[in-house]
Amino acid sequence: MTPHAQKKAIWGWALYDWANSAFATTVMAGFFPVFFKQYWSYGADVNLSTAQLGFGNAIAGLAIALLAPIIGAAADKASAKKRFLVFFAYLGALATAALYWVDQGQWVWAIFCYALGIIGFSGANVFYDALLPSVSPKNCVDAVSSLGYAMGYLGGGLLFLLNVAMSVTPQTFGLADATAAVRLAFISVAMWWGGFTVFAILWVPEPRVAAAPIGLLQAVGEGMRQLAATFRKIRQFKPALIFLIAYWCYIDGVDTIIRMAVDYGLSLGFSSRDLIAALLVVQFVGFPAALVFGRLGQRWGPRRAIFLAIAIYMAVTIWGSMMTNRLEFYAMAVIIGLVQGGIQALSRSYYTRLIPAEHPAEFFGFYNMLGKFASIIGPALMGAVGLLVRQGLMPVAADAEQMARIGQIASRASILSVLVLFALGAILLWRVKDGSEVPPEHQPSSR
């Protein structure tokens, strides 16, 4: 690949993060939790709607977790990473657009479309991540991975800013009210996601496998047969295996906070406007912070930088369980913005050091599988803990004030439960050897 072609490939790859982050920000973290609680689950108890949202996230996570290793192996066999990426990206974009037509009170349909959107978003990321080793020079993988996340924060943040402006002053945009603005925001996400994916289609080359590629249907069949073989194979790369389990734990905490933070703030009585504004802070702090973390990973090594991010997340989780006002929520948004992109980008680039170069989609299938299995546990854990604490504290006859107070206690307990996931992840990550310490028989192949 010529230097010019490689530069275009890197930017085409990074612009896919610019494209799909609109879903992560406007839909997953921003408007969907608010709209779900206030529109699609109108009139439901706050803890019940939190549980519904948590279990909806869990179902979508389970679906992609089961699919990821199979489709990853199939993509390696068929030399079809881009085709799979495009399929899942446009599935997610169409499902997001469909939310526009879901009416008030139809929470089941809202969860269904949202779950399809998550499957599209997460499924495409299997192949997006797997393309990283082929677009990046070996000595720049931390920086290129961080560039992707930085572009995601900037692109997702810009569209989110426009959507927030639409919801705050809908008449300026010729819209009847905030409800119409939020519904139109789902359409804008679909168009943004689908439109900017074109750069990845045009600029990112499809890596070729050594053997002749086979058809997609045959590749899926072979991918299913290869699943057991890949489990055996990954045991030969012990650092990668231990890292995957550690990643399973700590990224669960990260994803849970991303998906449930707004819902948690609403449960504490904060206004949706303040919560959405805090999310904007995360996006625009996250853009430069992701680039800085990429450089930190090159200077310290990615594992040490990941430890720093986990420690900060643990402190924020404890603080979040005790916060009482919106200024604290803004402060935590700044802190999370400083580390969120960094822990994601460096986890991805660190993993590339631990896997064989010949089968990136296959191994990234497991990476994303464990990430999505983790996202089953976190939201479901929050929902279950909140309901159990509420049920245990609720007296036989409770007035509205008592119910509100008990609901807040349950919400605080639910967010605190995420702390155990960060702790387990840090303990397991401690057992992963750095690339320089990996025994020769476990060293990944040279790129």
C-alpha positions as CSV (number, residue, x, y, z in Angstrom):
1,M,0.0,0.0,0.0
2,T,1.4,3.4,-1.0
3,P,1.7,6.1,1.8
4,H,-1.1,8.1,0.1
5,A,-3.4,5.0,0.0
6,Q,-2.5,4.1,3.6
7,K,-3.3,7.6,4.7
8,K,-6.7,7.5,2.9
9,A,-7.4,4.0,4.4
10,I,-6.7,5.3,8.0
11,W,-9.0,8.3,7.5
12,G,-11.7,6.2,5.8
13,W,-11.5,3.8,8.8
14,A,-11.6,6.6,11.4
15,L,-14.5,8.3,9.6
16,Y,-16.6,5.1,10.3
17,D,-16.3,6.0,14.0
18,W,-17.4,9.5,13.1
19,A,-20.4,7.9,11.4
20,N,-21.6,5.3,13.9
21,S,-20.9,7.4,17.1
22,A,-24.0,9.3,16.2
23,F,-25.9,6.2,17.4
24,A,-23.8,5.8,20.5
25,T,-24.3,9.5,21.6
26,T,-27.8,10.6,20.4
27,V,-29.5,7.3,20.7
28,M,-27.8,5.0,23.3
29,A,-26.5,7.5,25.7
30,G,-28.7,10.5,25.1
31,F,-32.3,10.6,23.8
32,F,-33.4,7.0,23.9
33,P,-33.2,6.6,27.7
34,V,-35.0,9.9,28.3
35,F,-37.6,9.3,25.6
36,F,-38.1,5.7,26.7
37,K,-38.8,6.8,30.3
38,Q,-40.9,9.8,29.5
39,Y,-42.7,8.8,26.2
40,W,-42.6,5.1,25.4
41,S,-42.9,4.0,29.1
42,Y,-45.1,6.9,30.0
43,G,-46.7,6.4,33.5
44,A,-44.5,3.4,34.5
45,D,-42.6,3.3,37.8
46,V,-39.0,4.7,37.4
47,N,-37.4,1.5,38.7
48,L,-39.6,-0.7,36.4
49,S,-38.7,1.4,33.3
50,T,-35.0,1.2,34.3
51,A,-35.3,-2.6,34.5
52,Q,-37.1,-2.7,31.1
53,L,-34.3,-0.6,29.5
54,G,-31.6,-2.7,31.2
55,F,-33.1,-6.0,30.1
56,G,-33.6,-4.6,26.6
57,N,-29.9,-3.8,26.4
58,A,-29.1,-7.2,27.8
59,I,-31.1,-9.0,25.1
60,A,-29.4,-7.1,22.3
61,G,-26.0,-7.8,23.9
62,L,-26.8,-11.5,24.1
63,A,-27.7,-11.7,20.4
64,I,-24.6,-10.0,19.2
65,A,-22.4,-11.9,21.7
66,L,-23.6,-15.2,20.2
67,L,-23.2,-14.0,16.6
68,A,-19.8,-12.2,16.9
69,P,-17.3,-15.1,16.9
70,I,-19.2,-16.9,14.1
71,I,-19.5,-14.0,11.7
72,G,-15.9,-12.9,12.6
73,A,-14.5,-16.3,11.6
74,A,-16.7,-16.3,8.4
75,A,-15.4,-12.8,7.4
76,D,-11.8,-14.1,7.7
77,K,-12.7,-17.1,5.5
78,A,-14.6,-15.1,2.8
79,S,-12.3,-12.0,2.9
80,A,-15.5,-10.1,3.5
81,K,-14.9,-7.8,6.5
82,K,-16.2,-4.7,4.6
83,R,-19.3,-6.5,3.3
84,F,-20.2,-7.6,6.8
85,L,-19.5,-4.1,8.2
86,V,-21.8,-2.5,5.6
87,F,-24.6,-5.0,6.2
88,F,-24.6,-4.4,10.0
89,A,-24.1,-0.7,9.7
90,Y,-27.1,-0.2,7.4
91,L,-29.2,-2.6,9.5
92,G,-28.5,-0.4,12.5
93,A,-29.2,2.8,10.6
94,L,-32.6,1.5,9.3
95,A,-33.6,0.3,12.8
96,T,-32.7,3.7,14.2
97,A,-34.9,5.4,11.6
98,A,-37.8,3.1,12.5
99,L,-37.9,4.6,16.0
100,Y,-39.5,7.7,14.4
101,W,-42.7,5.7,13.8
102,V,-43.0,4.2,17.3
103,D,-45.9,5.9,19.1
104,Q,-46.3,6.9,22.8
105,G,-46.7,3.9,25.2
106,Q,-45.4,1.4,22.6
107,W,-42.3,0.5,24.8
108,V,-42.1,-3.1,23.4
109,W,-41.7,-1.8,19.8
110,A,-39.2,0.8,21.0
111,I,-37.1,-1.9,22.7
112,F,-37.3,-4.0,19.6
113,C,-36.1,-1.3,17.2
114,Y,-33.5,-0.2,19.7
115,A,-32.2,-3.8,20.1
116,L,-31.9,-4.1,16.3
117,G,-30.0,-0.8,16.3
118,I,-27.5,-2.1,18.9
119,I,-27.1,-5.4,17.0
120,G,-26.2,-3.4,13.9
121,F,-23.9,-1.0,15.8
122,S,-22.1,-3.8,17.6
123,G,-22.0,-6.2,14.7
124,A,-20.4,-3.7,12.4
125,N,-17.8,-2.9,15.1
126,V,-16.6,-6.5,15.0
127,F,-15.3,-5.9,11.5
128,Y,-14.4,-2.2,12.0
129,D,-12.1,-3.3,14.9
130,A,-10.7,-6.2,12.8
131,L,-9.7,-3.8,10.0
132,L,-7.4,-1.9,12.4
133,P,-4.3,-4.1,11.9
134,S,-4.6,-3.8,8.1
135,V,-5.0,0.0,7.9
136,S,-2.4,0.9,10.6
137,P,1.4,0.6,10.5
138,K,2.5,-1.6,13.4
139,N,4.3,1.2,15.3
140,C,1.2,3.5,15.1
141,V,-1.6,1.2,16.2
142,D,-2.2,3.0,19.5
143,A,-2.4,6.4,17.8
144,V,-4.6,5.2,14.9
145,S,-7.0,3.4,17.3
146,S,-7.2,6.6,19.4
147,L,-7.8,8.7,16.2
148,G,-10.9,6.5,15.5
149,Y,-12.3,7.2,19.0
150,A,-11.4,10.9,18.8
151,M,-13.2,11.2,15.5
152,G,-16.2,9.4,17.0
153,Y,-16.4,11.8,19.9
154,L,-16.2,14.8,17.6
155,G,-18.6,13.6,14.9
156,G,-21.1,12.1,17.4
157,G,-20.8,15.3,19.5
158,L,-21.5,17.6,16.6
159,L,-24.7,15.8,15.5
160,F,-25.7,15.5,19.2
161,L,-25.3,19.2,19.6
162,L,-27.6,19.9,16.6
163,N,-30.1,17.4,18.0
164,V,-30.1,19.0,21.4
165,A,-30.6,22.4,19.9
166,M,-33.6,21.0,18.0
167,S,-35.1,19.6,21.2
168,V,-34.5,22.8,23.2
169,T,-35.8,25.3,20.6
170,P,-37.9,23.1,18.2
171,Q,-39.7,26.2,16.7
172,T,-36.4,27.5,15.4
173,F,-36.2,24.4,13.2
174,G,-39.9,24.5,12.2
175,L,-40.9,21.7,14.5
176,A,-44.0,21.6,16.7
177,D,-42.4,20.6,20.0
178,A,-39.6,18.7,21.7
179,T,-41.2,15.3,21.0
180,A,-41.2,16.0,17.2
181,A,-37.6,17.1,17.5
182,V,-36.4,13.9,19.3
183,R,-38.3,11.7,16.8
184,L,-36.6,13.6,13.9
185,A,-33.3,13.2,15.7
186,F,-33.5,9.4,15.1
187,I,-33.9,10.0,11.4
188,S,-30.8,12.3,11.4
189,V,-28.8,9.7,13.1
190,A,-29.7,7.1,10.5
191,M,-28.8,9.5,7.7
192,W,-25.5,10.5,9.3
193,W,-24.5,6.9,10.1
194,G,-25.4,5.6,6.6
195,G,-23.9,8.7,4.8
196,F,-20.5,8.7,6.4
197,T,-20.1,4.9,6.1
198,V,-19.5,5.6,2.4
199,F,-15.9,6.8,3.2
200,A,-15.1,3.4,4.7
201,I,-16.6,1.7,1.7
202,L,-14.5,3.7,-0.8
203,W,-11.2,4.3,1.0
204,V,-10.6,1.2,3.2
205,P,-9.3,-1.8,1.2
206,E,-10.5,-5.3,2.0
207,P,-7.5,-7.4,3.4
208,R,-7.0,-10.5,1.4
209,V,-6.6,-13.9,3.1
210,A,-3.7,-16.1,2.0
211,A,-6.0,-18.8,0.7
212,A,-8.6,-18.2,-2.0
213,P,-11.7,-16.6,-0.5
214,I,-14.9,-18.6,-0.5
215,G,-18.6,-17.6,-0.7
216,L,-20.4,-16.0,2.2
217,L,-22.8,-18.9,2.9
218,Q,-20.0,-21.4,2.8
219,A,-17.9,-19.1,5.0
220,V,-20.7,-18.8,7.6
221,G,-21.0,-22.6,7.7
222,E,-17.2,-23.0,8.1
223,G,-17.3,-20.2,10.7
224,M,-19.7,-22.2,12.8
225,R,-17.6,-25.3,12.5
226,Q,-14.5,-23.3,13.4
227,L,-15.9,-21.9,16.6
228,A,-14.8,-24.8,18.7
229,A,-11.4,-24.8,17.0
230,T,-11.0,-21.1,17.8
231,F,-11.7,-21.7,21.4
232,R,-8.9,-24.2,21.4
233,K,-6.7,-21.9,19.4
234,I,-7.2,-18.9,21.7
235,R,-6.0,-21.0,24.7
236,Q,-2.6,-21.1,23.0
237,F,-2.4,-17.3,23.3
238,K,-2.7,-17.2,27.1
239,P,-2.1,-13.4,27.5
240,A,-4.9,-12.8,25.0
241,L,-7.2,-15.2,26.9
242,I,-6.6,-13.6,30.3
243,F,-6.9,-10.1,28.8
244,L,-10.3,-11.0,27.2
245,I,-11.6,-12.1,30.6
246,A,-10.3,-8.9,32.2
247,Y,-11.8,-6.8,29.4
248,W,-15.1,-8.7,29.8
249,C,-15.3,-7.3,33.3
250,Y,-14.0,-3.7,33.1
251,I,-15.6,-2.8,29.8
252,D,-18.9,-4.0,31.2
253,G,-18.6,-1.2,33.8
254,V,-17.8,1.3,31.0
255,D,-20.6,0.3,28.7
256,T,-23.1,0.2,31.6
257,I,-22.2,3.7,32.6
258,I,-22.5,4.9,29.0
259,R,-25.9,3.3,28.5
260,M,-27.5,3.8,32.0
261,A,-26.1,7.2,33.2
262,V,-29.0,9.3,31.9
263,D,-31.5,6.9,33.2
264,Y,-29.8,6.9,36.6
265,G,-29.8,10.7,36.7
266,L,-33.5,10.8,35.9
267,S,-34.1,8.4,38.7
268,L,-32.4,10.8,41.1
269,G,-34.6,13.6,39.9
270,F,-32.2,15.6,37.7
271,S,-33.7,17.3,34.7
272,S,-33.3,15.7,31.3
273,R,-31.9,19.0,29.9
274,D,-29.0,19.0,32.4
275,L,-28.3,15.3,31.7
276,I,-28.2,15.8,28.0
277,A,-25.9,18.8,28.4
278,A,-23.6,16.7,30.6
279,L,-23.4,14.2,27.7
280,L,-22.3,16.9,25.4
281,V,-19.5,17.7,27.8
282,V,-18.4,14.1,27.6
283,Q,-18.2,14.2,23.8
284,F,-16.2,17.4,23.5
285,V,-13.8,16.6,26.3
286,G,-13.5,13.1,24.9
287,F,-12.2,14.3,21.5
288,P,-8.8,15.7,22.6
289,A,-8.6,13.3,25.6
290,A,-8.7,10.2,23.3
291,L,-5.8,11.6,21.3
292,V,-3.8,12.3,24.5
293,F,-4.5,8.8,25.8
294,G,-3.1,7.4,22.5
295,R,0.1,9.2,23.2
296,L,0.1,8.1,26.8
297,G,-0.3,4.5,25.7
298,Q,2.8,4.9,23.5
299,R,4.8,6.5,26.3
300,W,3.7,4.4,29.3
301,G,2.5,1.3,27.4
302,P,-1.3,0.7,27.0
303,R,-1.7,-1.6,30.0
304,R,-0.6,1.0,32.5
305,A,-2.8,3.6,30.9
306,I,-5.8,1.2,31.1
307,F,-5.1,0.7,34.8
308,L,-5.2,4.5,35.3
309,A,-8.6,4.7,33.5
310,I,-10.0,1.8,35.6
311,A,-8.9,3.5,38.8
312,I,-10.7,6.8,37.7
313,Y,-13.8,4.9,36.8
314,M,-13.9,3.2,40.2
315,A,-13.6,6.6,41.9
316,V,-16.3,8.1,39.8
317,T,-18.7,5.1,40.5
318,I,-18.3,5.6,44.2
319,W,-18.8,9.3,43.9
320,G,-21.8,8.8,41.6
321,S,-23.6,6.7,44.3
322,M,-23.4,9.7,46.7
323,M,-24.0,12.7,44.4
324,T,-26.8,15.0,45.2
325,N,-26.8,17.9,42.7
326,R,-26.4,18.5,39.0
327,L,-23.0,20.3,39.3
328,E,-21.6,17.0,40.5
329,F,-23.0,15.3,37.4
330,Y,-21.3,17.9,35.2
331,A,-18.0,17.4,37.0
332,M,-18.3,13.6,36.6
333,A,-19.0,14.1,32.9
334,V,-15.7,15.9,32.5
335,I,-13.8,13.2,34.3
336,I,-15.5,10.4,32.3
337,G,-14.8,12.3,29.1
338,L,-11.1,12.3,30.0
339,V,-10.8,8.5,30.2
340,Q,-13.8,6.9,28.3
341,G,-12.3,7.0,24.8
342,G,-8.8,6.2,26.1
343,I,-9.8,3.0,27.8
344,Q,-11.7,1.8,24.7
345,A,-9.0,2.7,22.2
346,L,-6.1,1.3,24.2
347,S,-7.9,-1.9,25.0
348,R,-8.4,-2.4,21.3
349,S,-4.8,-1.6,20.3
350,Y,-3.4,-3.7,23.2
351,Y,-5.4,-6.7,22.1
352,T,-3.9,-6.4,18.6
353,R,-0.5,-7.1,20.2
354,L,-1.7,-10.3,21.6
355,I,-3.4,-12.0,18.7
356,P,-2.1,-13.6,15.4
357,A,-2.1,-11.3,12.4
358,E,-3.6,-14.0,10.1
359,H,-7.0,-14.1,11.8
360,P,-8.0,-10.6,13.1
361,A,-11.7,-10.8,12.5
362,E,-11.9,-14.3,14.1
363,F,-10.1,-13.1,17.3
364,F,-11.9,-9.7,17.3
365,G,-15.2,-11.7,17.1
366,F,-14.3,-13.1,20.5
367,Y,-13.2,-9.6,21.7
368,N,-16.6,-8.2,20.8
369,M,-18.4,-11.3,22.0
370,L,-17.1,-10.9,25.5
371,G,-17.7,-7.1,25.3
372,K,-21.3,-7.8,24.5
373,F,-21.7,-10.6,27.0
374,A,-20.4,-8.0,29.5
375,S,-23.0,-5.5,28.4
376,I,-25.6,-8.2,29.3
377,I,-24.4,-8.3,32.9
378,G,-24.0,-4.7,33.8
379,P,-27.5,-3.2,32.8
380,A,-29.2,-6.4,34.0
381,L,-27.3,-6.1,37.3
382,M,-28.3,-2.5,37.8
383,G,-31.9,-3.3,37.0
384,A,-32.0,-6.3,39.3
385,V,-30.3,-4.7,42.2
386,G,-32.5,-1.6,42.0
387,L,-35.7,-3.7,42.0
388,L,-34.5,-6.0,44.8
389,V,-33.5,-3.1,47.1
390,R,-36.7,-1.3,46.3
391,Q,-38.7,-4.4,47.1
392,G,-36.8,-5.0,50.3
393,L,-37.3,-1.4,51.6
394,M,-40.8,-0.8,50.5
395,P,-43.2,-0.8,53.5
396,V,-46.7,-2.3,53.2
397,A,-48.3,1.1,53.0
398,A,-46.0,3.8,51.6
399,D,-46.9,7.4,50.7
400,A,-45.5,9.2,47.6
401,E,-42.6,10.8,49.6
402,Q,-41.5,7.4,51.0
403,M,-41.7,5.8,47.6
404,A,-39.5,8.6,46.1
405,R,-36.9,8.3,48.8
406,I,-36.8,4.5,48.5
407,G,-36.5,4.8,44.7
408,Q,-33.5,7.0,45.1
409,I,-31.8,4.6,47.5
410,A,-32.4,1.7,45.1
411,S,-31.0,3.7,42.2
412,R,-27.8,4.5,44.2
413,A,-27.4,0.9,45.2
414,S,-27.8,-0.1,41.5
415,I,-25.0,2.2,40.3
416,L,-22.7,1.1,43.1
417,S,-23.1,-2.5,42.1
418,V,-21.0,-1.7,38.9
419,L,-18.0,-1.2,41.1
420,V,-17.3,-4.9,41.4
421,L,-16.9,-5.2,37.6
422,F,-14.1,-2.6,37.5
423,A,-12.3,-4.3,40.5
424,L,-12.5,-7.7,38.9
425,G,-11.2,-6.4,35.6
426,A,-8.2,-4.7,37.2
427,I,-7.3,-7.8,39.2
428,L,-7.3,-10.0,36.0
429,L,-5.5,-7.3,33.9
430,W,-2.7,-7.4,36.4
431,R,-2.1,-11.0,35.4
432,V,-1.7,-10.1,31.7
433,K,1.9,-9.9,30.6
434,D,3.0,-6.9,28.4
435,G,4.0,-7.8,24.9
436,S,7.7,-7.7,25.7
437,E,7.1,-10.3,28.5
438,V,5.1,-12.7,26.4
439,P,6.9,-16.0,25.9
440,P,8.1,-16.7,22.3
441,E,5.6,-19.5,21.8
442,H,2.8,-17.1,22.6
443,Q,4.0,-14.1,20.7
444,P,1.6,-12.8,18.1
445,S,2.9,-13.1,14.5
446,S,4.7,-10.1,13.1
447,R,2.6,-7.7,11.0
